[in-house]
Amino acid sequence: MIPYLSERENSIEQVNEMCLHLFDLWCESRSVVPLTHLLRGWPLTNSEPEALRRLGNALRDLRRQHLHDAKSHWSQELCELSDCVEDLLALSSLSTWAATSA
């Protein structure tokens, strides 16, 4: 991560790196279903909450449909990525709320 970026920008960069890693994994293994889900929300067109929400929804759907794949080598990475996106969305909501109530 680049040290002079804000914490939010670093988090967005981390999400992109994690998505790229999963993309590579799923391409190599020809895992079409996870790829389809990922590509519904990634690559991020920007770092606005709507783009993050779209990615978060795609990841949530994938996790729901593949709960039986808990022993899969990518399930932990998928959970971590999903958690990062949810954290970013929560911070965006707090920032928006703080800006409107000020």
N, C-alpha and C positions, 0 to 999 in steps of 0.2 A: 504494500500500500504506500501511497505517496504521503509523506509526513506533513506537507503544507495544506492538504485538503482538510475540510471540516470533518467532524465525526460522521455526519450524515453522508457526505460524499464518499468517505472511506467505506461506510457500510454499503452504499450503492455499488461501489467498486467490488467489494467482497461478494455481494450477491451476484454480480455479473461473472466473477471468476468461478463461483460455485456452479452457476448455470452452465458455463462453458465446459467445466469439468464433467458434469453429468451429460451434457450434450455429446461430448467426445466418447464417454463410456457407452452411451446408448447407441451411438452410431457404430462403434466398433462391434458391439454385440448384436446389432440389428434389432434392437428393442423398439419396435415401431410404436407401440401404445404409449410408453412413457415419453418418447420423442414428440408424439402428437400433442400430448398434454403440455409439455414444456413449451412447444412452439406456439401455443395459444397465448402465452404471455411474455415470451422472450424471443428475440432480444428486446430489451427495454427501449422504447422509442424516446423516452425521457425519464426523469426521476420524479415526475409528478405522482401524487397519490393514486390517480386513476390507473396509471400504468402499473404501479405496484399492486394495486387491488386486483387487476386482471391476472398478474402473475400469481398472486396469492391464491386466487380462486382456482386457477389451473393446478397448482400444487396440491391444494386441499382435495380437489377431485381425484387426483392421482393417488394420494395417500388413502383416501376412502376406498377406492377400487382395488387397491393392492395391499390391504392390511394383512392378507395371508402370506405376502412376500416378506414378512418381517426378518427372515433370515437372509434375505437378498443382500448382496455386498453393497448395494447403493441405497438401501432403505435408511440407514443412519444419516448419510449425506443429504438425502431428501428431507428428512426431519429437521436437520440443522438449517438447511436453506429455507424451508417453510417458516421456521421460527425467526430467522433473520428478517424475512419479508414482513411477518406479523409485527415484529418489534418496530420496524421502520414505519409501518402503517399507524401503529399506536402513537409514535412520536409525531407523525404528521397530524394526527387528530388533535393531539395536545397543543401543538403549535397553532393550528387553525383556531381552536377554541380560545387560546390565550389571546390571539390577535383580534378576535371578534368581541371578546369581553373587555378589552382594554379601552 
